[in-house]
C-alpha cells in the first residue's frame, strides 16, 4: 500500500493532525484471542490494523483502537512460561534492589504485573510490592504465589486513589505495558502522581528504532498502540513533569529500550540520554523518509516466506509452527499461508494448549508434539526467543528438524 497522509489522524500524544500511514496489515483478529474448539461456529471479529507516524512528535501508533476491556479482561499470556523472561526479571530486580537501596521501608509498584513473575523477586526479599493487572485470571495466578495484586487499568485516577490509600511509590515498574495504554497522557500523568519525590520510574518496551530497522512488523497488534523511541517520549514525559535521566538498549524482544525517569529536576540526565538522542537524529527518526520504505520491506518478507513454504510443501515436507504468540498471529494473518500448509503450533504454555490460533485456527499443542510428529520444518513465530527455543528443541533438531526464522529476514536454521 502506498504511504499517504491521513486526513482524520490525530496523534494520541501531542494532538497533532499531521500524520502519515506507514503500513496497512489489513483486517486482523485480536492477536491473543485464542479460540476454544467449540467457538469455531461463532463470529470472529476482525479489526483494521494500520500503523501511522505523527509528523509533529514522530510517535508511531496504530490508527484503529479496540476497547481495552475487549483485549485484557481474560488474557492468556503468562510471562512465567518463558525461562528468558524469568531470568531477565530476576536480574533486573536484584539490580534495582541493590542500586536503589530498596528495603522493608520501600514500596514497589508494577503496572501490568502479569502473573507476578517480576514482583515475586521483591517479595522474596521482604520489600513491600503491589501489582496492578487488568486481567483477573492472571492476577489470581500472581496472588497464589504471594504477590499482592489489584485488578485495574492504570491511569491518573487510579494513581490518586492508590496514593491516598497506601502511599507514593519509590519504584514504579512497567515492562511491556507503556505501549499498551491508549491514553498515553493519562498513563504518564499517573506515573507522575504515584511517584514519591525521590522515586524512579523504570519502563521497558520494544524500541521503535530496532522495530523499523529490523522490519519487526509482527510486533504490531491491537494491544500495541504505540512504538516508542526516545525522541517522542521526552516531550511526552516533560508535559507531565517527568524527566528521563538514563536509557539502556536491550536485546530482548528483538530490541527494547529501558528508560529511567523521575520528577523533573530531581536527577541530572546521564550521558546515555544525549547519546541516544544523537543516534536517533543521525538515523533520521524524526524524518518521514526513515519510515517510507517499511511497507515495501514487509511485503518482501511475505513474498519470500510464502515462496519458501510453498516450495517445501511441493517437495513433500511436513510443516508446523512454534509459538502461539501475538506476534505470530499478526504474521500468519498477514502472510496467509494456504490452508493445510502448517499442521499445528507448538507452545509451552499449558493455558494455550488445546486452543486454536486466531484467524487461521491452527491447533495449539505441547512442544512434545515436535518430537512425536517430527515436522521437517517449523516456522519460529517467537523468533525473539530463538536462542532459548533452539536450545530447548535440541533433540528435534538432532533428528533433522529445521526452524524457519522469519524476522528480520527469512532464513532456515
C-alpha beads as a LAMMPS data file, in Angstrom:
LAMMPS data file: protein, C-alpha beads

413 atoms
412 bonds

1 atom types
1 bond types

-500.0 500.0 xlo xhi
-500.0 500.0 ylo yhi
-500.0 500.0 zlo zhi

Masses

1 110.0

Atoms # bond

1 1 1 0.000 0.000 0.000
2 1 1 1.269 3.439 -0.819
3 1 1 2.153 5.758 2.036
4 1 1 -0.167 8.728 2.243
5 1 1 -1.447 11.337 4.648
6 1 1 -4.331 10.536 6.970
7 1 1 -6.942 13.316 6.916
8 1 1 -8.640 12.086 10.123
9 1 1 -5.381 11.466 12.014
10 1 1 -4.904 12.897 15.494
11 1 1 -1.781 11.986 17.459
12 1 1 -2.645 10.405 20.809
13 1 1 0.347 12.079 22.448
14 1 1 0.626 15.628 21.086
15 1 1 -2.784 16.027 19.330
16 1 1 -1.198 16.981 16.004
17 1 1 -3.289 16.187 12.935
18 1 1 -0.256 15.765 10.685
19 1 1 0.258 12.047 10.235
20 1 1 1.256 9.543 7.577
21 1 1 0.192 5.936 7.021
22 1 1 3.232 3.666 7.217
23 1 1 1.757 0.168 6.919
24 1 1 -1.641 -1.463 6.444
25 1 1 -1.829 -5.079 7.652
26 1 1 -5.488 -5.453 6.739
27 1 1 -8.310 -6.621 8.997
28 1 1 -6.878 -8.813 11.745
29 1 1 -8.407 -10.837 14.585
30 1 1 -7.386 -9.996 18.142
31 1 1 -3.919 -11.483 18.467
32 1 1 -4.423 -13.083 21.877
33 1 1 -7.998 -14.242 21.287
34 1 1 -7.244 -17.950 21.208
35 1 1 -10.402 -19.823 20.381
36 1 1 -11.744 -22.970 22.005
37 1 1 -12.775 -25.691 19.530
38 1 1 -16.436 -25.116 20.442
39 1 1 -16.071 -21.437 19.404
40 1 1 -15.487 -22.234 15.742
41 1 1 -19.096 -21.655 14.748
42 1 1 -19.185 -18.203 16.333
43 1 1 -18.236 -14.954 14.568
44 1 1 -14.590 -13.992 14.977
45 1 1 -14.323 -10.192 14.933
46 1 1 -11.605 -8.563 12.875
47 1 1 -10.398 -5.001 13.120
48 1 1 -8.270 -2.821 10.801
49 1 1 -4.597 -2.855 11.757
50 1 1 -2.837 0.218 10.371
51 1 1 0.351 1.924 11.548
52 1 1 0.955 5.673 11.237
53 1 1 3.606 8.144 12.322
54 1 1 2.983 11.639 13.687
55 1 1 4.883 14.283 11.737
56 1 1 4.953 16.620 14.760
57 1 1 6.365 14.438 17.578
58 1 1 7.333 11.335 15.484
59 1 1 5.407 8.866 17.608
60 1 1 4.498 5.642 15.807
61 1 1 0.969 4.495 16.617
62 1 1 -1.812 2.316 15.309
63 1 1 -4.740 4.162 13.787
64 1 1 -7.673 1.987 14.853
65 1 1 -8.299 1.244 18.531
66 1 1 -10.062 -1.714 20.113
67 1 1 -11.561 -1.121 23.603
68 1 1 -9.078 -2.279 26.291
69 1 1 -11.699 -4.342 28.119
70 1 1 -12.064 -6.473 24.976
71 1 1 -8.324 -7.057 24.985
72 1 1 -7.412 -7.671 28.595
73 1 1 -10.339 -8.989 30.658
74 1 1 -9.156 -12.545 30.052
75 1 1 -5.577 -12.798 28.908
76 1 1 -3.631 -15.936 28.027
77 1 1 -0.069 -14.616 28.077
78 1 1 1.696 -15.768 31.240
79 1 1 5.259 -14.462 31.466
80 1 1 6.377 -17.327 33.693
81 1 1 6.282 -19.790 30.786
82 1 1 9.424 -18.142 29.371
83 1 1 12.722 -19.005 31.035
84 1 1 14.298 -15.966 29.394
85 1 1 11.659 -13.636 30.867
86 1 1 12.075 -15.140 34.340
87 1 1 15.849 -14.710 34.149
88 1 1 15.538 -11.175 32.784
89 1 1 13.162 -10.171 35.584
90 1 1 15.277 -11.716 38.341
91 1 1 18.440 -9.978 37.153
92 1 1 16.634 -6.618 36.890
93 1 1 15.072 -6.955 40.350
94 1 1 18.379 -7.806 42.001
95 1 1 19.999 -4.848 40.285
96 1 1 17.302 -2.373 41.345
97 1 1 17.262 -3.613 44.935
98 1 1 20.994 -3.006 45.222
99 1 1 21.277 0.135 43.088
100 1 1 18.278 1.919 44.623
101 1 1 18.881 0.614 48.188
102 1 1 15.378 -0.849 48.427
103 1 1 14.292 -2.482 51.671
104 1 1 11.441 -3.103 54.086
105 1 1 10.588 0.602 54.160
106 1 1 10.285 0.883 50.368
107 1 1 7.219 0.484 48.169
108 1 1 7.447 -1.031 44.687
109 1 1 4.535 -0.933 42.241
110 1 1 4.421 -2.728 38.910
111 1 1 1.923 -1.719 36.241
112 1 1 0.638 -4.717 34.246
113 1 1 2.311 -7.132 36.640
114 1 1 1.093 -10.267 34.822
115 1 1 1.434 -13.439 36.903
116 1 1 3.840 -11.948 39.446
117 1 1 6.957 -13.194 37.649
118 1 1 8.785 -9.893 38.324
119 1 1 7.436 -8.736 41.685
120 1 1 7.974 -12.113 43.332
121 1 1 11.687 -11.250 43.408
122 1 1 10.973 -8.202 45.584
123 1 1 8.515 -10.107 47.794
124 1 1 11.163 -12.772 48.395
125 1 1 13.457 -10.061 49.745
126 1 1 10.809 -8.657 52.109
127 1 1 10.191 -5.491 50.074
128 1 1 6.561 -4.301 50.021
129 1 1 5.233 -4.636 46.483
130 1 1 1.927 -4.269 44.687
131 1 1 0.964 -5.448 41.228
132 1 1 -1.644 -3.729 39.061
133 1 1 -3.052 -6.148 36.481
134 1 1 -6.215 -5.685 34.356
135 1 1 -6.732 -9.410 33.639
136 1 1 -8.436 -11.092 36.601
137 1 1 -7.322 -14.607 35.632
138 1 1 -3.662 -13.590 35.613
139 1 1 -3.952 -11.528 38.792
140 1 1 -5.283 -14.645 40.502
141 1 1 -2.177 -16.570 39.467
142 1 1 0.027 -13.829 40.949
143 1 1 -1.806 -13.891 44.262
144 1 1 -1.276 -17.640 44.511
145 1 1 2.485 -17.083 44.662
146 1 1 2.191 -14.361 47.277
147 1 1 2.227 -11.230 45.099
148 1 1 -0.439 -8.739 46.187
149 1 1 -2.271 -7.721 43.023
150 1 1 -5.092 -5.295 42.234
151 1 1 -7.294 -5.854 39.183
152 1 1 -7.414 -2.467 37.478
153 1 1 -6.369 -0.417 34.469
154 1 1 -3.675 2.061 35.405
155 1 1 -4.183 5.786 34.914
156 1 1 -4.115 9.057 36.803
157 1 1 -7.395 8.489 38.649
158 1 1 -6.263 5.088 39.907
159 1 1 -2.870 6.538 40.877
160 1 1 -4.542 9.220 43.016
161 1 1 -6.648 6.576 44.757
162 1 1 -3.620 4.385 45.422
163 1 1 -1.563 7.224 46.895
164 1 1 -4.449 8.188 49.196
165 1 1 -4.990 4.583 50.224
166 1 1 -1.381 3.451 50.589
167 1 1 1.486 5.811 49.771
168 1 1 3.588 7.044 46.849
169 1 1 5.901 4.518 45.210
170 1 1 9.678 4.544 45.459
171 1 1 9.930 2.435 42.306
172 1 1 7.345 2.093 39.544
173 1 1 7.978 -0.700 37.066
174 1 1 6.345 -1.189 33.693
175 1 1 7.627 -3.964 31.433
176 1 1 5.908 -4.099 28.044
177 1 1 2.880 -2.083 29.155
178 1 1 3.698 1.508 28.144
179 1 1 2.833 0.759 24.524
180 1 1 -0.490 -0.827 25.533
181 1 1 -2.114 2.202 27.189
182 1 1 -4.155 4.058 24.537
183 1 1 -4.417 7.270 26.588
184 1 1 -0.688 7.746 26.912
185 1 1 -1.008 11.197 28.522
186 1 1 -3.230 9.778 31.260
187 1 1 -0.787 6.908 31.789
188 1 1 2.223 9.219 32.163
189 1 1 0.225 11.583 34.403
190 1 1 -0.494 8.544 36.577
191 1 1 3.211 7.766 36.840
192 1 1 3.831 11.340 37.991
193 1 1 1.039 11.156 40.592
194 1 1 2.133 7.797 42.006
195 1 1 5.867 8.548 42.163
196 1 1 7.453 9.524 45.506
197 1 1 9.610 12.710 45.455
198 1 1 12.886 10.790 45.157
199 1 1 11.388 7.826 43.332
200 1 1 12.184 6.260 39.983
201 1 1 10.132 5.003 37.067
202 1 1 11.668 2.190 35.024
203 1 1 9.880 1.222 31.812
204 1 1 10.809 -1.335 29.185
205 1 1 9.205 -1.541 25.748
206 1 1 10.054 -2.575 22.175
207 1 1 12.284 0.117 20.709
208 1 1 10.988 1.836 17.576
209 1 1 14.444 2.204 16.048
210 1 1 15.020 -1.566 16.119
211 1 1 11.407 -2.158 15.150
212 1 1 11.760 -0.198 11.890
213 1 1 15.341 -1.118 11.013
214 1 1 14.790 -4.862 11.619
215 1 1 11.372 -4.873 9.945
216 1 1 9.673 -6.287 13.051
217 1 1 6.166 -5.755 11.689
218 1 1 4.786 -8.728 13.625
219 1 1 5.177 -6.632 16.791
220 1 1 2.145 -4.698 15.526
221 1 1 -1.145 -5.844 17.011
222 1 1 -4.149 -4.121 18.519
223 1 1 -2.770 -4.230 22.064
224 1 1 0.412 -2.396 20.975
225 1 1 -0.971 1.067 20.381
226 1 1 2.460 2.758 20.331
227 1 1 6.018 2.061 19.152
228 1 1 8.223 4.342 21.206
229 1 1 11.625 5.915 20.705
230 1 1 13.329 8.469 22.928
231 1 1 12.560 11.325 20.533
232 1 1 8.762 11.337 21.091
233 1 1 8.881 10.129 24.715
234 1 1 10.958 13.016 26.119
235 1 1 8.363 15.732 25.368
236 1 1 5.555 13.412 26.467
237 1 1 7.183 12.956 29.870
238 1 1 8.127 16.626 30.156
239 1 1 4.491 17.593 29.582
240 1 1 3.667 15.815 32.843
241 1 1 6.614 16.942 34.946
242 1 1 8.800 13.869 34.481
243 1 1 12.330 13.711 33.101
244 1 1 14.236 10.799 31.592
245 1 1 17.668 10.630 33.183
246 1 1 19.066 7.344 31.837
247 1 1 18.373 4.931 28.961
248 1 1 19.631 1.482 28.037
249 1 1 19.191 -0.568 24.881
250 1 1 18.392 -4.239 25.461
251 1 1 18.403 -7.191 23.048
252 1 1 15.209 -8.760 24.463
253 1 1 12.116 -8.905 22.215
254 1 1 14.144 -8.066 19.141
255 1 1 15.401 -4.815 20.645
256 1 1 13.931 -2.963 23.619
257 1 1 14.522 0.323 25.376
258 1 1 14.736 0.590 29.150
259 1 1 14.257 4.128 30.393
260 1 1 14.717 5.568 33.872
261 1 1 12.729 8.669 34.810
262 1 1 11.983 10.793 37.849
263 1 1 10.403 14.084 38.750
264 1 1 11.750 16.905 36.584
265 1 1 14.960 18.300 38.023
266 1 1 15.395 15.525 40.603
267 1 1 18.374 13.982 38.808
268 1 1 20.776 15.253 36.183
269 1 1 20.377 13.394 32.877
270 1 1 23.251 10.999 32.214
271 1 1 25.290 10.829 29.023
272 1 1 23.228 7.895 27.777
273 1 1 20.276 10.214 27.092
274 1 1 22.226 12.657 24.931
275 1 1 23.978 9.784 23.148
276 1 1 20.722 8.069 22.208
277 1 1 19.151 11.360 21.125
278 1 1 22.151 11.897 18.827
279 1 1 21.889 8.359 17.439
280 1 1 18.185 8.739 16.676
281 1 1 18.843 12.056 14.991
282 1 1 21.640 10.567 12.919
283 1 1 19.417 7.640 11.828
284 1 1 16.713 10.105 10.801
285 1 1 13.988 9.004 13.201
286 1 1 12.452 12.487 13.026
287 1 1 12.152 12.421 9.238
288 1 1 9.440 10.918 7.055
289 1 1 11.986 9.126 4.843
290 1 1 13.007 6.862 7.747
291 1 1 9.578 5.184 7.655
292 1 1 8.692 5.214 3.967
293 1 1 10.498 2.015 2.946
294 1 1 8.943 -0.043 5.735
295 1 1 5.882 -1.353 3.880
296 1 1 7.974 -2.490 0.903
297 1 1 10.327 -4.476 3.155
298 1 1 7.372 -6.030 4.989
299 1 1 5.851 -7.121 1.664
300 1 1 9.177 -8.706 0.673
301 1 1 9.182 -10.856 3.817
302 1 1 5.646 -12.023 3.000
303 1 1 6.562 -12.911 -0.573
304 1 1 9.762 -14.712 0.427
305 1 1 8.129 -16.675 3.231
306 1 1 5.166 -17.777 1.116
307 1 1 7.514 -18.929 -1.637
308 1 1 9.639 -20.915 0.822
309 1 1 6.633 -22.613 2.423
310 1 1 5.152 -23.476 -0.973
311 1 1 8.460 -24.916 -2.170
312 1 1 8.885 -27.062 0.943
313 1 1 5.323 -28.361 0.651
314 1 1 5.813 -29.116 -3.052
315 1 1 8.840 -31.192 -2.114
316 1 1 6.727 -33.248 0.266
317 1 1 7.907 -31.816 3.578
318 1 1 5.621 -31.513 6.582
319 1 1 5.451 -28.088 8.250
320 1 1 4.433 -26.748 11.650
321 1 1 4.953 -23.596 13.696
322 1 1 6.292 -22.803 17.156
323 1 1 4.964 -20.099 19.489
324 1 1 1.252 -19.228 19.731
325 1 1 2.200 -15.622 20.366
326 1 1 0.539 -12.339 19.494
327 1 1 3.326 -11.589 17.034
328 1 1 2.729 -14.997 15.463
329 1 1 -0.929 -14.153 14.963
330 1 1 -0.050 -10.913 13.181
331 1 1 2.479 -12.617 10.926
332 1 1 0.245 -15.557 9.994
333 1 1 -2.839 -13.440 9.364
334 1 1 -0.828 -11.070 7.180
335 1 1 1.096 -13.730 5.262
336 1 1 -1.961 -16.041 4.988
337 1 1 -0.295 -19.382 4.175
338 1 1 -2.788 -21.600 2.311
339 1 1 -4.944 -23.990 4.322
340 1 1 -3.076 -27.159 5.199
341 1 1 0.374 -25.567 4.967
342 1 1 1.020 -25.727 8.731
343 1 1 -0.167 -28.727 10.739
344 1 1 -0.125 -27.162 14.210
345 1 1 1.519 -24.601 16.507
346 1 1 3.580 -25.881 19.441
347 1 1 3.714 -23.775 22.603
348 1 1 4.957 -24.337 26.158
349 1 1 2.026 -22.516 27.739
350 1 1 -0.415 -25.053 29.146
351 1 1 -3.190 -22.433 29.127
352 1 1 -2.833 -22.094 25.350
353 1 1 -2.651 -25.801 24.555
354 1 1 -5.940 -27.149 23.280
355 1 1 -6.945 -23.761 21.859
356 1 1 -6.913 -22.585 18.241
357 1 1 -4.904 -19.746 16.785
358 1 1 -6.708 -16.539 15.792
359 1 1 -7.785 -16.356 12.158
360 1 1 -6.143 -19.487 10.790
361 1 1 -7.483 -21.725 13.613
362 1 1 -4.377 -23.894 13.833
363 1 1 -4.449 -26.302 16.804
364 1 1 -2.090 -25.346 19.637
365 1 1 -0.254 -28.324 21.106
366 1 1 2.587 -29.021 23.514
367 1 1 6.205 -28.819 22.307
368 1 1 6.469 -32.580 22.732
369 1 1 4.477 -32.878 19.517
370 1 1 7.535 -31.677 17.593
371 1 1 9.304 -34.889 18.559
372 1 1 6.216 -37.053 18.290
373 1 1 5.292 -35.855 14.788
374 1 1 8.707 -34.577 13.643
375 1 1 7.734 -31.993 11.010
376 1 1 10.642 -31.354 8.674
377 1 1 10.373 -27.571 9.099
378 1 1 8.942 -25.455 11.897
379 1 1 8.176 -21.745 11.455
380 1 1 9.526 -19.965 14.538
381 1 1 6.870 -17.372 15.319
382 1 1 8.503 -16.437 18.638
383 1 1 11.787 -15.605 16.937
384 1 1 12.528 -13.081 19.715
385 1 1 13.242 -16.081 21.971
386 1 1 15.138 -18.015 19.288
387 1 1 18.173 -18.919 21.410
388 1 1 16.015 -20.281 24.235
389 1 1 13.746 -22.278 21.945
390 1 1 16.509 -23.677 19.744
391 1 1 18.267 -24.920 22.877
392 1 1 15.062 -26.478 24.224
393 1 1 14.463 -28.235 20.902
394 1 1 17.941 -29.707 20.505
395 1 1 16.529 -33.249 20.155
396 1 1 14.116 -32.191 17.432
397 1 1 16.949 -30.546 15.529
398 1 1 19.273 -33.513 16.069
399 1 1 16.669 -35.706 14.376
400 1 1 16.769 -33.478 11.309
401 1 1 14.168 -30.876 12.215
402 1 1 14.718 -27.337 10.928
403 1 1 13.456 -23.966 12.091
404 1 1 12.421 -21.151 9.778
405 1 1 13.157 -17.719 11.287
406 1 1 11.038 -15.054 9.521
407 1 1 12.382 -11.797 11.032
408 1 1 14.399 -9.683 10.189
409 1 1 14.806 -11.792 7.068
410 1 1 13.580 -15.257 6.188
411 1 1 16.197 -17.928 6.881
412 1 1 16.420 -21.619 7.805
413 1 1 18.484 -22.614 10.853

Bonds

1 1 1 2
2 1 2 3
3 1 3 4
4 1 4 5
5 1 5 6
6 1 6 7
7 1 7 8
8 1 8 9
9 1 9 10
10 1 10 11
11 1 11 12
12 1 12 13
13 1 13 14
14 1 14 15
15 1 15 16
16 1 16 17
17 1 17 18
18 1 18 19
19 1 19 20
20 1 20 21
21 1 21 22
22 1 22 23
23 1 23 24
24 1 24 25
25 1 25 26
26 1 26 27
27 1 27 28
28 1 28 29
29 1 29 30
30 1 30 31
31 1 31 32
32 1 32 33
33 1 33 34
34 1 34 35
35 1 35 36
36 1 36 37
37 1 37 38
38 1 38 39
39 1 39 40
40 1 40 41
41 1 41 42
42 1 42 43
43 1 43 44
44 1 44 45
45 1 45 46
46 1 46 47
47 1 47 48
48 1 48 49
49 1 49 50
50 1 50 51
51 1 51 52
52 1 52 53
53 1 53 54
54 1 54 55
55 1 55 56
56 1 56 57
57 1 57 58
58 1 58 59
59 1 59 60
60 1 60 61
61 1 61 62
62 1 62 63
63 1 63 64
64 1 64 65
65 1 65 66
66 1 66 67
67 1 67 68
68 1 68 69
69 1 69 70
70 1 70 71
71 1 71 72
72 1 72 73
73 1 73 74
74 1 74 75
75 1 75 76
76 1 76 77
77 1 77 78
78 1 78 79
79 1 79 80
80 1 80 81
81 1 81 82
82 1 82 83
83 1 83 84
84 1 84 85
85 1 85 86
86 1 86 87
87 1 87 88
88 1 88 89
89 1 89 90
90 1 90 91
91 1 91 92
92 1 92 93
93 1 93 94
94 1 94 95
95 1 95 96
96 1 96 97
97 1 97 98
98 1 98 99
99 1 99 100
100 1 100 101
101 1 101 102
102 1 102 103
103 1 103 104
104 1 104 105
105 1 105 106
106 1 106 107
107 1 107 108
108 1 108 109
109 1 109 110
110 1 110 111
111 1 111 112
112 1 112 113
113 1 113 114
114 1 114 115
115 1 115 116
116 1 116 117
117 1 117 118
118 1 118 119
119 1 119 120
120 1 120 121
121 1 121 122
122 1 122 123
123 1 123 124
124 1 124 125
125 1 125 126
126 1 126 127
127 1 127 128
128 1 128 129
129 1 129 130
130 1 130 131
131 1 131 132
132 1 132 133
133 1 133 134
134 1 134 135
135 1 135 136
136 1 136 137
137 1 137 138
138 1 138 139
139 1 139 140
140 1 140 141
141 1 141 142
142 1 142 143
143 1 143 144
144 1 144 145
145 1 145 146
146 1 146 147
147 1 147 148
148 1 148 149
149 1 149 150
150 1 150 151
151 1 151 152
152 1 152 153
153 1 153 154
154 1 154 155
155 1 155 156
156 1 156 157
157 1 157 158
158 1 158 159
159 1 159 160
160 1 160 161
161 1 161 162
162 1 162 163
163 1 163 164
164 1 164 165
165 1 165 166
166 1 166 167
167 1 167 168
168 1 168 169
169 1 169 170
170 1 170 171
171 1 171 172
172 1 172 173
173 1 173 174
174 1 174 175
175 1 175 176
176 1 176 177
177 1 177 178
178 1 178 179
179 1 179 180
180 1 180 181
181 1 181 182
182 1 182 183
183 1 183 184
184 1 184 185
185 1 185 186
186 1 186 187
187 1 187 188
188 1 188 189
189 1 189 190
190 1 190 191
191 1 191 192
192 1 192 193
193 1 193 194
194 1 194 195
195 1 195 196
196 1 196 197
197 1 197 198
198 1 198 199
199 1 199 200
200 1 200 201
201 1 201 202
202 1 202 203
203 1 203 204
204 1 204 205
205 1 205 206
206 1 206 207
207 1 207 208
208 1 208 209
209 1 209 210
210 1 210 211
211 1 211 212
212 1 212 213
213 1 213 214
214 1 214 215
215 1 215 216
216 1 216 217
217 1 217 218
218 1 218 219
219 1 219 220
220 1 220 221
221 1 221 222
222 1 222 223
223 1 223 224
224 1 224 225
225 1 225 226
226 1 226 227
227 1 227 228
228 1 228 229
229 1 229 230
230 1 230 231
231 1 231 232
232 1 232 233
233 1 233 234
234 1 234 235
235 1 235 236
236 1 236 237
237 1 237 238
238 1 238 239
239 1 239 240
240 1 240 241
241 1 241 242
242 1 242 243
243 1 243 244
244 1 244 245
245 1 245 246
246 1 246 247
247 1 247 248
248 1 248 249
249 1 249 250
250 1 250 251
251 1 251 252
252 1 252 253
253 1 253 254
254 1 254 255
255 1 255 256
256 1 256 257
257 1 257 258
258 1 258 259
259 1 259 260
260 1 260 261
261 1 261 262
262 1 262 263
263 1 263 264
264 1 264 265
265 1 265 266
266 1 266 267
267 1 267 268
268 1 268 269
269 1 269 270
270 1 270 271
271 1 271 272
272 1 272 273
273 1 273 274
274 1 274 275
275 1 275 276
276 1 276 277
277 1 277 278
278 1 278 279
279 1 279 280
280 1 280 281
281 1 281 282
282 1 282 283
283 1 283 284
284 1 284 285
285 1 285 286
286 1 286 287
287 1 287 288
288 1 288 289
289 1 289 290
290 1 290 291
291 1 291 292
292 1 292 293
293 1 293 294
294 1 294 295
295 1 295 296
296 1 296 297
297 1 297 298
298 1 298 299
299 1 299 300
300 1 300 301
301 1 301 302
302 1 302 303
303 1 303 304
304 1 304 305
305 1 305 306
306 1 306 307
307 1 307 308
308 1 308 309
309 1 309 310
310 1 310 311
311 1 311 312
312 1 312 313
313 1 313 314
314 1 314 315
315 1 315 316
316 1 316 317
317 1 317 318
318 1 318 319
319 1 319 320
320 1 320 321
321 1 321 322
322 1 322 323
323 1 323 324
324 1 324 325
325 1 325 326
326 1 326 327
327 1 327 328
328 1 328 329
329 1 329 330
330 1 330 331
331 1 331 332
332 1 332 333
333 1 333 334
334 1 334 335
335 1 335 336
336 1 336 337
337 1 337 338
338 1 338 339
339 1 339 340
340 1 340 341
341 1 341 342
342 1 342 343
343 1 343 344
344 1 344 345
345 1 345 346
346 1 346 347
347 1 347 348
348 1 348 349
349 1 349 350
350 1 350 351
351 1 351 352
352 1 352 353
353 1 353 354
354 1 354 355
355 1 355 356
356 1 356 357
357 1 357 358
358 1 358 359
359 1 359 360
360 1 360 361
361 1 361 362
362 1 362 363
363 1 363 364
364 1 364 365
365 1 365 366
366 1 366 367
367 1 367 368
368 1 368 369
369 1 369 370
370 1 370 371
371 1 371 372
372 1 372 373
373 1 373 374
374 1 374 375
375 1 375 376
376 1 376 377
377 1 377 378
378 1 378 379
379 1 379 380
380 1 380 381
381 1 381 382
382 1 382 383
383 1 383 384
384 1 384 385
385 1 385 386
386 1 386 387
387 1 387 388
388 1 388 389
389 1 389 390
390 1 390 391
391 1 391 392
392 1 392 393
393 1 393 394
394 1 394 395
395 1 395 396
396 1 396 397
397 1 397 398
398 1 398 399
399 1 399 400
400 1 400 401
401 1 401 402
402 1 402 403
403 1 403 404
404 1 404 405
405 1 405 406
406 1 406 407
407 1 407 408
408 1 408 409
409 1 409 410
410 1 410 411
411 1 411 412
412 1 412 413
